Amino acid sequence: MDDATRSEIIEMALSDHTSFDAIESLHGLSADQVKTLMRNTAIAHGASGCGISARGAQIINKVLSFAGHLPL
């Protein structure tokens, strides 16, 4: 997956206006796959490339840890 697609999926997942169903329809990734993508991207690229800052990586990790306590 290229960086632009990864960024688009992450932006969609963090948006209040996009459902995981919409992401799956457009990109073929389930909610769990999107969460894994976000977590792996935050860990691997948090302080470097992919346009995600260290602060952005922290936010993604907080959202994912909170989302783990909510039903999909």
Phi, psi and omega in degrees: 000133180280165184299323181295317179294316179302314180297319179299315180296317180296317178299318179298316182295327181276347181285142175285350187255001183237128179271162174295331176298320179294319179296317179297320179297318183279322189240353177074020179250132176287169179302317179295322178293322177296316179298319177296317177301314180297315181297313181295322178293318179297320180289312186285327188235016186305318184251009181225232190298192179066012176069014180253119180283168176301319178296319177299320178296320178297317180297314179301314181297322178293317179298315181294322180291323177291316182296334178295343181262001182248145174289149179280000000 
